[in-house]
């Protein structure tokens, strides 16, 4: 029977085992105890008594020493070895001082000599039960205390911070944990002979801090940063918390010491990193701003040059300085980034530095990139702004230069186209003049004149054709942009050219991407572009005897739709790739030289690009890139 079981039983009716070989006395005792509020059970010999103890777990044994089978002392010893908490009250009819002493020595609570007084017996039983109850409770409390001490000892030993128990008067170490040994580099035994001052690299400050703990009631204080010396002589910065407590009437200090060298290094590295990035931001040639809750909360110097210093400006006040044609674009970009539709957005727009919209001298072109991030724990937008005014001006000048170069080539082309028929006309007119100077006209002269007139008419028609082509080229129609599937235009162009390609023995391969993203385009103009490229590819392969192949592909990547028309012809020589898009430039005798230029113009009107490359067969590949997102202004 365990201690907890005994305590629980003591709260119920106590069970008492009566061991007596005299049947009359045994019956009397059973009656007496039951009548007195106990639960009495009995055994007439030692063997039955031991069995009853194991089976019924009594709270007390009333034992006759002189039993017929086993001596009472043996039963007492057996009880003491198995159930030390079980009280035994001995009774004997053969009393002597030696017997009484031996009985008590072996573990009996009390010794009665027959005959005895029932009242005294009952009082003794009551006292024995109370004593044993207190004894068991005391042992339980001691065990709990031991368990608690062991628990705190384990916590003490396995705590990651160094813990020191220090005598306040002498400042000597009375106990340390393993972490303290690891921190200072000394064994636990070595540290027991140290004073806290022996470990300190700042003895005066440490002594002053610990002496302060002597004043006032027991308390806990944060001593803050102090430096200690390790066994190897190195200095370690530590954070200290210390408190006082009373032990055996003496005040002690328990100090918790934490190595903060890693933390201090991290903080130092962080400060250096912050300083580095602050210098980069402050000295950046790019304008940097932070927007939070629709307000500009930070600007670097370059940004201040553009917007001026922060004077509680809201982002909407900034919008007032944006060029009217760009306000919708900028507002839409800002709403996309604020709503979370995108994490990063880039745009370029025109901005008036002075805030006076319409003042051309103050207008600047800027390009910005906005990205969401956390600033001081809250959602914010990081904005990088670059002044691209000079780049735009150079781009404009380059465009004018290119236009002038193109105009020069067009003029040269027109001159070439017109010069040949004009030369013929002059020659025919010279011949006609000779004929007119004759005194008479014969039939063959008249026939000659008619032929000359016909040739002049043909040359005149050629000149008119050139003028018509120039007029058609100079009056391009604006594309009608709608959201469409480019594959539909490709399919239609392929169907229109399929018969001609088949008759000429040209194999057409089609590889159109499934679920191609829709983009904004003029379907008829895109169809015209593809037809023109397929026609050019067919002409490039017309002189080949075998392996005549044209491939049309479509695919998407990086928010862009790609269209490629490839052929197995001879390809485009590198030396003329820069000229094939020029007006009136052609390598074909019957070519007009404006087809590829019109294709390039249509693609540019779609804010796209057109490049020429080498196909997988070694021929030409014309690749078109069209943006998926709609752009307000063509390139």
C-alpha positions as a printed NumPy array, in Angstrom:
array([[   0.   ,    0.   ,    0.   ],
       [   1.453,    3.386,   -1.088],
       [   1.543,    6.619,    0.874],
       [  -1.143,    8.304,   -1.26 ],
       [  -3.418,    5.306,   -0.755],
       [  -2.948,    5.537,    3.001],
       [  -3.826,    9.244,    3.075],
       [  -6.963,    8.65 ,    0.992],
       [  -8.072,    5.824,    3.327],
       [  -7.571,    8.044,    6.371],
       [ -10.349,   10.315,    5.09 ],
       [ -12.794,    7.34 ,    5.13 ],
       [ -13.675,    4.998,    8.069],
       [ -10.305,    3.653,    9.362],
       [  -9.832,   -0.104,    8.951],
       [  -8.171,   -1.911,   11.858],
       [  -6.839,   -5.485,   11.786],
       [  -7.081,   -7.338,   15.14 ],
       [  -4.589,  -10.222,   15.434],
       [  -5.451,  -12.273,   18.533],
       [  -5.478,  -16.068,   19.117],
       [  -7.926,  -15.785,   22.023],
       [ -11.351,  -15.937,   20.359],
       [ -13.257,  -14.245,   23.206],
       [ -10.85 ,  -11.343,   23.385],
       [ -10.796,  -11.106,   19.577],
       [ -14.593,  -10.87 ,   19.432],
       [ -14.593,   -8.292,   22.21 ],
       [ -12.076,   -6.122,   20.403],
       [ -13.988,   -6.367,   17.09 ],
       [ -17.185,   -5.294,   18.851],
       [ -15.415,   -2.482,   20.707],
       [ -13.786,   -1.012,   17.608],
       [ -16.839,   -1.3  ,   15.357],
       [ -18.913,    0.374,   18.041],
       [ -16.277,    3.167,   18.266],
       [ -16.526,    4.065,   14.546],
       [ -13.828,    1.834,   13.065],
       [ -14.043,   -0.93 ,   10.512],
       [ -12.631,   -3.933,   12.396],
       [ -11.396,   -7.147,   10.783],
       [  -9.618,   -9.998,   12.584],
       [  -7.123,  -12.87 ,   12.245],
       [  -6.394,  -15.627,   14.772],
       [  -2.749,  -16.276,   13.788],
       [   0.264,  -14.707,   12.139],
       [  -0.116,  -16.249,    8.663],
       [  -3.726,  -15.064,    8.314],
       [  -2.693,  -11.668,    9.638],
       [  -0.086,  -11.215,    6.894],
       [  -2.6  ,  -12.315,    4.258],
       [  -5.194,   -9.844,    5.563],
       [  -2.635,   -7.046,    5.444],
       [  -1.886,   -7.777,    1.776],
       [  -5.552,   -8.246,    0.876],
       [  -7.38 ,   -5.521,    2.859],
       [  -4.645,   -2.917,    3.469],
       [  -5.656,   -1.907,    7.019],
       [  -4.866,    1.501,    8.499],
       [  -3.669,    0.046,   11.831],
       [  -2.789,   -3.405,   13.266],
       [  -3.674,   -4.364,   16.843],
       [  -1.237,   -7.255,   17.37 ],
       [  -0.863,   -9.921,   20.063],
       [   2.867,  -10.589,   20.424],
       [   2.519,  -14.239,   21.473],
       [   0.836,  -16.062,   18.58 ],
       [   0.82 ,  -19.826,   18.082],
       [   2.531,  -19.862,   14.637],
       [   4.613,  -16.685,   14.158],
       [   6.049,  -14.46 ,   16.863],
       [   4.694,  -10.944,   16.885],
       [   8.169,   -9.432,   16.454],
       [   8.495,  -11.167,   13.082],
       [   5.156,   -9.755,   11.982],
       [   6.218,   -6.266,   13.08 ],
       [   9.453,   -6.585,   11.091],
       [   7.531,   -7.804,    8.031],
       [   5.164,   -4.851,    8.277],
       [   8.074,   -2.426,    8.732],
       [   9.836,   -3.749,    5.633],
       [   6.767,   -3.606,    3.379],
       [   4.496,   -0.925,    4.898],
       [   6.604,    1.368,    7.051],
       [   3.718,    3.808,    7.357],
       [   1.346,    1.152,    8.885],
       [   1.136,    1.683,   12.696],
       [   1.225,   -1.392,   15.005],
       [  -0.131,   -1.367,   18.583],
       [   1.226,   -4.425,   20.449],
       [  -0.631,   -6.398,   23.192],
       [   0.908,   -9.134,   25.343],
       [   0.057,  -11.09 ,   28.451],
       [   3.728,  -11.839,   29.184],
       [   5.011,   -8.36 ,   29.837],
       [   8.508,   -7.341,   30.778],
       [  10.627,   -4.25 ,   30.325],
       [  12.94 ,   -6.062,   27.908],
       [   9.987,   -7.289,   25.846],
       [   8.457,   -3.836,   25.689],
       [  11.724,   -2.212,   24.609],
       [  12.338,   -4.882,   21.951],
       [   8.818,   -4.492,   20.605],
       [   9.095,   -0.716,   20.324],
       [  12.598,   -1.047,   18.797],
       [  11.258,   -3.323,   16.073],
       [   8.748,   -0.666,   15.017],
       [   5.624,   -0.859,   17.175],
       [   3.89 ,    2.431,   17.946],
       [   2.801,    1.425,   21.47 ],
       [   2.908,   -1.543,   23.845],
       [  -0.074,   -2.725,   26.01 ],
       [  -0.001,   -5.272,   28.809],
       [  -3.005,   -7.516,   29.398],
       [  -5.365,   -6.787,   30.945],
       [  -5.801,   -3.221,   29.609],
       [  -8.356,   -0.465,   29.869],
       [ -10.575,   -0.196,   26.7  ],
       [ -10.692,    3.595,   26.903],
       [  -6.902,    3.887,   26.987],
       [  -6.658,    1.442,   24.057],
       [  -9.088,    3.498,   21.992],
       [  -7.212,    6.708,   22.771],
       [  -3.904,    5.1  ,   21.81 ],
       [  -5.391,    3.867,   18.511],
       [  -6.71 ,    7.37 ,   17.762],
       [  -3.304,    8.935,   18.526],
       [  -1.467,    6.348,   16.41 ],
       [  -3.718,    7.017,   13.413],
       [  -3.297,   10.787,   13.757],
       [   0.466,   10.455,   14.141],
       [   0.822,    8.225,   11.117],
       [  -1.412,   10.53 ,    9.062],
       [   0.8  ,   13.498,    9.921],
       [   3.911,   11.423,    9.259],
       [   2.679,   10.371,    5.829],
       [   1.615,   13.896,    4.936],
       [   5.002,   15.161,    6.066],
       [   6.801,   12.591,    3.935],
       [   4.622,   13.554,    0.97 ],
       [   5.414,   17.233,    1.495],
       [   9.12 ,   16.447,    1.763],
       [   8.968,   14.395,   -1.432],
       [   7.184,   17.235,   -3.265],
       [   9.777,   19.648,   -1.955],
       [  12.542,   17.343,   -3.161],
       [  10.854,   17.058,   -6.562],
       [  10.467,   20.828,   -6.758],
       [  14.103,   21.336,   -5.817],
       [  15.168,   18.805,   -8.416],
       [  13.036,   20.504,  -11.044],
       [  14.54 ,   23.899,  -10.299],
       [  18.004,   22.39 ,  -10.087],
       [  17.512,   20.95 ,  -13.583],
       [  16.264,   24.313,  -14.826],
       [  19.226,   25.967,  -13.138],
       [  21.748,   23.599,  -14.703],
       [  20.236,   23.592,  -18.193],
       [  19.484,   27.312,  -18.453],
       [  21.234,   28.757,  -21.514],
       [  22.173,   31.937,  -19.605],
       [  24.879,   31.864,  -16.957],
       [  23.423,   31.89 ,  -13.421],
       [  25.488,   32.766,  -10.349],
       [  24.507,   32.672,   -6.675],
       [  26.611,   35.324,   -4.881],
       [  27.084,   36.204,   -1.225],
       [  26.21 ,   39.893,   -0.905],
       [  28.779,   40.641,    1.777],
       [  31.828,   38.944,    0.253],
       [  30.647,   38.896,   -3.41 ],
       [  32.008,   35.33 ,   -3.595],
       [  30.357,   32.741,   -5.849],
       [  28.399,   30.103,   -3.91 ],
       [  26.839,   28.28 ,   -6.851],
       [  27.001,   28.442,  -10.656],
       [  25.402,   26.512,  -13.503],
       [  27.054,   24.869,  -16.517],
       [  26.372,   27.886,  -18.726],
       [  28.48 ,   30.021,  -16.357],
       [  31.323,   27.542,  -16.656],
       [  31.039,   27.641,  -20.46 ],
       [  30.86 ,   31.444,  -20.514],
       [  33.926,   32.138,  -18.364],
       [  35.987,   29.103,  -19.4  ],
       [  36.529,   27.855,  -15.832],
       [  35.314,   24.584,  -14.344],
       [  32.523,   24.762,  -11.807],
       [  34.942,   23.828,   -9.026],
       [  37.351,   26.616,  -10.033],
       [  34.562,   29.212,  -10.044],
       [  33.564,   28.348,   -6.468],
       [  36.693,   30.088,   -5.23 ],
       [  36.102,   33.268,   -7.214],
       [  34.598,   36.599,   -6.35 ],
       [  32.39 ,   38.224,   -8.979],
       [  35.001,   40.994,   -9.032],
       [  37.671,   38.481,  -10.134],
       [  35.663,   37.943,  -13.318],
       [  34.73 ,   41.55 ,  -13.992],
       [  36.66 ,   43.741,  -16.416],
       [  35.066,   46.786,  -14.697],
       [  35.622,   45.988,  -11.005],
       [  34.553,   49.358,   -9.583],
       [  31.332,   49.561,  -11.555],
       [  30.469,   45.926,  -10.827],
       [  31.13 ,   46.334,   -7.096],
       [  29.011,   49.49 ,   -7.006],
       [  26.112,   47.813,   -8.816],
       [  26.071,   44.763,   -6.561],
       [  26.401,   46.821,   -3.352],
       [  23.236,   48.688,   -4.332],
       [  21.336,   45.424,   -3.97 ],
       [  22.038,   45.5  ,   -0.219],
       [  19.647,   48.422,    0.247],
       [  15.926,   47.963,    0.496],
       [  13.85 ,   44.792,    0.369],
       [  14.76 ,   41.739,   -1.682],
       [  14.238,   42.726,   -5.312],
       [  15.301,   42.163,   -8.898],
       [  17.177,   44.751,  -10.907],
       [  18.608,   45.081,  -14.397],
       [  22.236,   46.049,  -14.068],
       [  22.649,   46.526,  -17.856],
       [  25.782,   46.048,  -19.932],
       [  28.99 ,   44.983,  -18.21 ],
       [  32.232,   43.485,  -19.476],
       [  33.739,   40.283,  -18.074],
       [  37.07 ,   38.519,  -18.555],
       [  37.268,   34.911,  -19.662],
       [  39.944,   32.463,  -18.558],
       [  41.725,   32.936,  -21.901],
       [  41.91 ,   36.694,  -21.269],
       [  39.289,   37.689,  -23.84 ],
       [  36.667,   40.269,  -22.929],
       [  32.984,   39.431,  -23.355],
       [  30.119,   41.964,  -23.155],
       [  27.202,   40.733,  -21.041],
       [  23.714,   41.777,  -20.049],
       [  23.039,   41.242,  -16.338],
       [  19.889,   40.912,  -14.288],
       [  20.275,   40.389,  -10.538],
       [  17.953,   39.958,   -7.59 ],
       [  18.284,   39.312,   -3.855],
       [  16.729,   36.612,   -1.706],
       [  17.059,   35.382,    1.9  ],
       [  18.704,   32.005,    2.628],
       [  19.438,   30.809,    6.163],
       [  18.974,   34.344,    7.4  ],
       [  21.508,   35.791,    4.964],
       [  20.836,   37.881,    1.894],
       [  22.101,   36.399,   -1.346],
       [  22.275,   37.634,   -4.913],
       [  21.209,   35.536,   -7.873],
       [  22.571,   36.993,  -11.103],
       [  21.67 ,   36.03 ,  -14.673],
       [  24.419,   36.851,  -17.165],
       [  23.878,   36.678,  -20.92 ],
       [  26.629,   36.876,  -23.546],
       [  25.503,   39.631,  -25.924],
       [  28.606,   39.796,  -28.111],
       [  26.711,   38.329,  -31.089],
       [  23.807,   40.716,  -30.523],
       [  26.098,   43.725,  -30.276],
       [  27.938,   42.676,  -33.44 ],
       [  24.602,   42.202,  -35.24 ],
       [  23.423,   45.633,  -34.07 ],
       [  26.719,   47.196,  -35.153],
       [  26.556,   45.468,  -38.537],
       [  22.956,   46.593,  -38.898],
       [  23.86 ,   50.207,  -38.115],
       [  26.714,   50.071,  -40.598],
       [  24.446,   48.519,  -43.209],
       [  21.778,   51.156,  -42.592],
       [  24.398,   53.891,  -42.842],
       [  25.725,   52.406,  -46.076],
       [  22.304,   52.225,  -47.661],
       [  21.397,   55.662,  -46.361],
       [  24.497,   57.074,  -48.057],
       [  23.581,   55.244,  -51.264],
       [  20.037,   56.606,  -51.134],
       [  21.012,   60.127,  -50.124],
       [  23.7  ,   60.373,  -52.815],
       [  21.824,   58.538,  -55.541],
       [  21.367,   60.308,  -58.861],
       [  17.921,   58.69 ,  -58.999],
       [  15.033,   60.347,  -57.198],
       [  13.778,   58.104,  -54.367],
       [  10.559,   58.64 ,  -52.434],
       [   8.375,   56.667,  -50.018],
       [   4.599,   57.005,  -50.182],
       [   2.407,   55.918,  -47.275],
       [  -1.295,   56.588,  -46.806],
       [  -1.293,   58.691,  -49.997],
       [   1.421,   60.99 ,  -48.633],
       [   5.083,   61.385,  -49.496],
       [   6.797,   60.613,  -46.182],
       [  10.395,   60.577,  -47.449],
       [  12.39 ,   62.114,  -50.285],
       [  16.091,   61.913,  -51.016],
       [  17.873,   65.106,  -52.17 ],
       [  17.537,   64.31 ,  -55.868],
       [  13.806,   63.802,  -55.437],
       [  13.521,   67.112,  -53.591],
       [  15.099,   68.845,  -56.602],
       [  12.227,   67.568,  -58.684],
       [   9.258,   67.953,  -56.313],
       [  10.646,   70.351,  -53.745],
       [  10.937,   69.561,  -49.993],
       [   8.076,   67.811,  -48.197],
       [   5.462,   70.27 ,  -46.969],
       [   2.701,   67.821,  -46.006],
       [   2.139,   67.03 ,  -49.682],
       [  -0.356,   64.389,  -50.726],
       [   0.184,   62.291,  -53.808],
       [  -2.917,   63.847,  -55.371],
       [  -1.34 ,   67.307,  -55.203],
       [   1.615,   65.878,  -57.116],
       [  -0.795,   64.609,  -59.787],
       [  -1.793,   68.224,  -60.463],
       [   1.672,   68.857,  -61.901],
       [   1.422,   65.96 ,  -64.355],
       [   0.85 ,   66.749,  -68.029],
       [  -2.933,   66.578,  -68.733],
       [  -2.414,   63.913,  -71.409],
       [  -0.598,   61.683,  -68.906],
       [  -2.804,   62.12 ,  -65.816],
       [  -5.022,   59.112,  -66.611],
       [  -1.991,   56.898,  -67.196],
       [  -0.291,   57.922,  -63.943],
       [  -3.522,   57.674,  -61.91 ],
       [  -4.281,   54.223,  -63.289],
       [  -0.744,   53.025,  -62.489],
       [  -0.988,   54.359,  -58.917],
       [  -4.396,   52.731,  -58.363],
       [  -3.041,   49.386,  -59.622],
       [  -0.155,   49.437,  -57.164],
       [  -2.262,   50.654,  -54.196],
       [  -5.035,   48.091,  -54.801],
       [  -2.527,   45.246,  -54.863],
       [  -3.265,   44.269,  -58.461],
       [   0.467,   44.472,  -59.176],
       [   3.562,   44.635,  -56.965],
       [   5.646,   46.707,  -59.382],
       [   4.64 ,   49.224,  -62.026],
       [   6.714,   51.281,  -64.496],
       [   5.604,   54.262,  -66.566],
       [   7.029,   57.397,  -68.143],
       [   5.163,   60.708,  -68.163],
       [   5.572,   64.456,  -68.451],
       [   5.813,   66.56 ,  -65.323],
       [   5.965,   70.307,  -64.618],
       [   8.586,   71.116,  -61.975],
       [   7.114,   74.535,  -61.156],
       [   3.615,   73.102,  -60.935],
       [   2.44 ,   75.529,  -63.64 ],
       [   0.891,   73.24 ,  -66.214],
       [   1.6  ,   74.437,  -69.744],
       [   4.924,   76.091,  -68.943],
       [   7.072,   74.325,  -71.565],
       [  10.346,   75.496,  -70.047],
       [   9.525,   73.63 ,  -66.808],
       [   8.222,   70.433,  -68.426],
       [  10.336,   67.344,  -67.835],
       [  10.002,   63.736,  -68.965],
       [  10.37 ,   61.311,  -66.045],
       [  10.307,   57.544,  -65.763],
       [   9.171,   55.99 ,  -62.494],
       [   9.107,   52.529,  -60.98 ],
       [   6.775,   51.913,  -58.026],
       [   7.139,   48.843,  -55.792],
       [   5.196,   47.845,  -52.682],
       [   7.132,   47.122,  -49.458],
       [   6.913,   47.45 ,  -45.645],
       [   8.051,   50.727,  -44.072],
       [   8.036,   50.948,  -40.264],
       [   5.814,   47.873,  -40.217],
       [   3.128,   49.32 ,  -42.512],
       [   2.341,   49.043,  -46.218],
       [   4.164,   51.607,  -48.33 ],
       [   5.291,   52.279,  -51.89 ],
       [   8.92 ,   52.799,  -52.89 ],
       [   9.181,   55.102,  -55.906],
       [  12.297,   55.531,  -58.051],
       [  12.174,   58.437,  -60.485],
       [  14.642,   59.171,  -63.284],
       [  14.674,   62.362,  -65.354],
       [  14.7  ,   61.169,  -68.979],
       [  14.114,   64.551,  -70.608],
       [  17.475,   64.578,  -72.35 ],
       [  16.975,   60.986,  -73.497],
       [  13.561,   61.922,  -74.913],
       [  15.053,   64.937,  -76.656],
       [  17.827,   62.796,  -78.146],
       [  15.234,   60.221,  -79.143],
       [  13.206,   62.958,  -80.832],
       [  16.273,   64.296,  -82.628],
       [  17.215,   60.788,  -83.706],
       [  13.7  ,   60.227,  -84.987],
       [  13.903,   63.466,  -87.016],
       [  17.308,   62.413,  -88.317],
       [  15.974,   59.006,  -89.291],
       [  12.99 ,   60.639,  -90.953],
       [  15.304,   62.926,  -92.909],
       [  17.469,   59.971,  -93.914],
       [  14.358,   58.055,  -94.879],
       [  13.09 ,   61.082,  -96.778],
       [  16.403,   61.302,  -98.626],
       [  16.207,   57.629,  -99.561],
       [  12.581,   58.079, -100.638],
       [  13.559,   61.086, -102.754],
       [  16.421,   59.098, -104.303],
       [  14.032,   56.213, -104.951],
       [  11.461,   58.497, -106.546],
       [  14.152,   60.169, -108.642],
       [  15.378,   56.769, -109.794],
       [  11.866,   55.576, -110.567],
       [  11.015,   58.729, -112.545],
       [  14.412,   59.289, -114.222],
       [  14.229,   56.15 , -116.391],
       [  10.833,   56.888, -118.01 ],
       [  11.787,   60.601, -118.354],
       [  14.976,   59.584, -120.198],
       [  12.873,   57.46 , -122.52 ],
       [  10.427,   60.316, -123.112],
       [  13.276,   62.708, -123.956],
       [  14.749,   60.177, -126.391],
       [  11.398,   59.591, -128.041],
       [  10.757,   63.355, -128.28 ],
       [  14.187,   63.865, -129.887],
       [  13.377,   61.185, -132.486],
       [   9.921,   62.695, -133.002],
       [  11.509,   66.111, -133.535],
       [  13.758,   64.665, -136.265],
       [  10.761,   63.129, -137.992],
       [   8.817,   66.4  , -137.804],
       [  11.674,   68.224, -139.543],
       [  11.23 ,   66.015, -142.644],
       [   9.621,   67.692, -145.729],
       [   7.266,   64.773, -146.229],
       [   6.01 ,   61.841, -144.221],
       [   5.953,   58.401, -145.523],
       [   3.765,   55.64 , -144.19 ],
       [   6.561,   54.133, -142.161],
       [   7.34 ,   57.556, -140.641],
       [   3.748,   57.912, -139.508],
       [   3.873,   54.387, -138.01 ],
       [   7.081,   55.322, -136.229],
       [   5.414,   58.438, -134.807],
       [   2.534,   56.371, -133.498],
       [   4.957,   53.954, -131.781],
       [   6.805,   56.878, -130.246],
       [   3.545,   58.312, -128.884],
       [   2.66 ,   54.884, -127.405],
       [   6.072,   54.62 , -125.724],
       [   5.715,   58.15 , -124.346],
       [   2.296,   57.191, -122.967],
       [   3.743,   54.075, -121.321],
       [   6.549,   56.111, -119.731],
       [   4.02 ,   58.692, -118.549],
       [   1.905,   55.936, -116.961],
       [   4.98 ,   54.651, -115.106],
       [   5.573,   58.134, -113.688],
       [   1.902,   58.353, -112.641],
       [   2.202,   54.916, -110.976],
       [   5.225,   56.075, -108.978],
       [   3.351,   59.217, -107.887],
       [   0.33 ,   57.084, -106.834],
       [   2.547,   54.746, -104.771],
       [   4.133,   57.76 , -103.073],
       [   0.694,   59.171, -102.265],
       [  -0.52 ,   55.812, -100.899],
       [   2.602,   55.517,  -98.777],
       [   2.306,   59.046,  -97.395],
       [  -1.322,   58.662,  -96.222],
       [  -1.377,   55.702,  -93.783],
       [  -4.674,   54.913,  -92.041],
       [  -4.83 ,   54.837,  -88.233],
       [  -5.344,   51.293,  -86.855],
       [  -8.692,   50.465,  -85.242],
       [  -7.525,   48.731,  -82.055],
       [  -9.761,   46.07 ,  -80.485],
       [  -9.082,   43.276,  -78.006],
       [  -8.599,   40.227,  -80.208],
       [  -7.036,   36.795,  -80.569],
       [  -4.101,   37.262,  -82.97 ],
       [  -4.355,   33.595,  -83.983],
       [  -7.62 ,   34.395,  -85.824],
       [  -5.835,   36.942,  -88.076],
       [  -3.016,   34.449,  -88.682],
       [  -5.477,   31.699,  -89.612],
       [  -7.264,   34.005,  -92.04 ],
       [  -4.   ,   35.081,  -93.735],
       [  -2.901,   31.445,  -94.009],
       [  -6.23 ,   30.454,  -95.63 ],
       [  -5.96 ,   33.272,  -98.212],
       [  -2.433,   32.237,  -99.251],
       [  -2.855,   28.452,  -98.997],
       [  -3.961,   27.865, -102.629],
       [  -1.136,   29.931, -104.147],
       [   1.46 ,   28.223, -101.964],
       [   0.14 ,   24.777, -102.846],
       [   0.283,   25.532, -106.607],
       [   3.903,   26.648, -106.246],
       [   4.823,   23.482, -104.32 ],
       [   5.506,   25.331, -101.038],
       [   4.79 ,   23.503,  -97.783],
       [   3.162,   25.675,  -95.087],
       [   3.73 ,   24.714,  -91.443],
       [   1.569,   26.261,  -88.745],
       [   2.409,   26.335,  -85.027],
       [  -0.012,   28.617,  -83.169],
       [   0.049,   28.662,  -79.357],
       [  -3.026,   27.37 ,  -77.564],
       [  -4.774,   29.844,  -75.234],
       [  -2.74 ,   32.754,  -76.593],
       [  -3.445,   35.891,  -74.491],
       [  -5.598,   38.463,  -76.239],
       [  -4.05 ,   41.798,  -77.138],
       [  -5.171,   45.08 ,  -78.733],
       [  -4.763,   45.102,  -82.533],
       [  -6.409,   45.977,  -85.855],
       [  -7.288,   42.512,  -87.182],
       [  -7.349,   43.568,  -90.854],
       [  -3.987,   45.318,  -90.676],
       [  -2.371,   42.35 ,  -88.876],
       [  -3.823,   40.092,  -91.58 ],
       [  -2.291,   42.394,  -94.217],
       [   1.092,   42.2  ,  -92.452],
       [   1.1  ,   38.384,  -92.374],
       [  -0.052,   38.144,  -96.021],
       [   2.768,   40.468,  -97.062],
       [   5.384,   38.441,  -95.133],
       [   4.074,   35.124,  -96.511],
       [   4.162,   36.58 , -100.048],
       [   7.77 ,   37.73 ,  -99.576],
       [   8.697,   34.288,  -98.174],
       [   7.054,   32.596, -101.182],
       [   9.076,   34.791, -103.607],
       [  12.257,   33.932, -101.662],
       [  11.701,   30.183, -102.268],
       [  10.302,   30.328, -105.853],
       [  13.641,   29.499, -107.491],
       [  14.318,   26.508, -105.214],
       [  13.778,   22.992, -106.59 ],
       [  13.106,   21.248, -103.272],
       [  12.472,   21.798,  -99.562],
       [  10.232,   24.823, -100.057],
       [   8.928,   25.527,  -96.548],
       [   7.212,   28.485,  -94.879],
       [   6.387,   28.394,  -91.157],
       [   4.006,   30.667,  -89.232],
       [   4.298,   30.579,  -85.422],
       [   2.728,   32.399,  -82.472],
       [   3.561,   32.312,  -78.759],
       [   3.591,   34.591,  -75.71 ],
       [   6.273,   35.51 ,  -73.185],
       [   6.841,   38.312,  -70.658],
       [   3.516,   40.09 ,  -71.329],
       [   4.215,   40.062,  -75.082],
       [   2.704,   38.209,  -78.063],
       [   5.21 ,   36.977,  -80.66 ],
       [   4.509,   36.209,  -84.354],
       [   7.204,   34.636,  -86.543],
       [   7.156,   34.001,  -90.315],
       [  10.114,   31.853,  -91.429],
       [  11.181,   30.394,  -94.78 ],
       [  13.765,   28.024,  -96.205],
       [  14.962,   30.492,  -98.84 ],
       [  18.433,   32.02 ,  -99.207],
       [  17.867,   34.47 ,  -96.33 ],
       [  18.631,   38.176,  -96.051],
       [  22.346,   39.095,  -96.293],
       [  23.651,   40.945,  -93.237],
       [  24.864,   43.878,  -95.319],
       [  21.335,   44.812,  -96.475],
       [  19.322,   43.941,  -93.335],
       [  19.365,   47.574,  -92.25 ],
       [  17.966,   48.694,  -95.629],
       [  15.189,   46.201,  -96.402],
       [  12.632,   48.309,  -94.523],
       [  13.541,   51.485,  -96.434],
       [  10.896,   52.765,  -98.89 ],
       [  11.483,   51.745, -102.535],
       [  14.381,   49.438, -101.638],
       [  14.004,   46.063, -103.358],
       [  16.179,   43.21 , -104.612],
       [  13.473,   41.999, -107.077],
       [  13.242,   43.272, -110.605],
       [   9.458,   43.514, -110.381],
       [   9.408,   44.656, -106.733],
       [   7.944,   47.982, -105.65 ],
       [  10.053,   48.292, -102.459],
       [   7.36 ,   49.551, -100.105],
       [   5.849,   46.293,  -98.799],
       [   8.207,   45.749,  -95.848],
       [   8.151,   49.446,  -95.011],
       [   4.344,   49.342,  -94.765],
       [   4.609,   46.196,  -92.605],
       [   7.045,   47.961,  -90.289],
       [   4.804,   51.033,  -90.069],
       [   1.733,   48.944,  -89.177],
       [   3.66 ,   47.085,  -86.455],
       [   4.96 ,   50.396,  -85.06 ],
       [   1.395,   51.772,  -85.003],
       [   0.567,   48.765,  -82.772],
       [   3.379,   49.787,  -80.357],
       [   5.24 ,   46.672,  -81.471],
       [   8.571,   45.883,  -83.084],
       [   9.709,   43.971,  -86.179],
       [  13.115,   42.348,  -86.587],
       [  14.679,   40.111,  -89.22 ],
       [  16.747,   37.086,  -88.255],
       [  17.912,   33.727,  -89.657],
       [  15.453,   30.806,  -89.703],
       [  16.276,   27.25 ,  -88.638],
       [  16.678,   26.336,  -92.346],
       [  19.088,   29.204,  -92.973],
       [  16.471,   31.402,  -94.623],
       [  14.802,   34.558,  -93.319],
       [  12.689,   34.879,  -90.189],
       [  10.6  ,   37.992,  -89.572],
       [   9.576,   38.216,  -85.898],
       [   6.882,   40.587,  -84.64 ],
       [   6.46 ,   41.538,  -80.964],
       [   3.106,   43.016,  -79.851],
       [   2.426,   44.197,  -76.266],
       [  -0.491,   42.491,  -74.495],
       [  -1.306,   45.59 ,  -72.448],
       [  -2.779,   48.492,  -74.36 ],
       [  -0.506,   51.507,  -74.684],
       [  -1.983,   54.966,  -75.015],
       [   0.606,   56.388,  -77.415],
       [   2.358,   54.622,  -80.296],
       [   6.118,   54.419,  -80.25 ]])
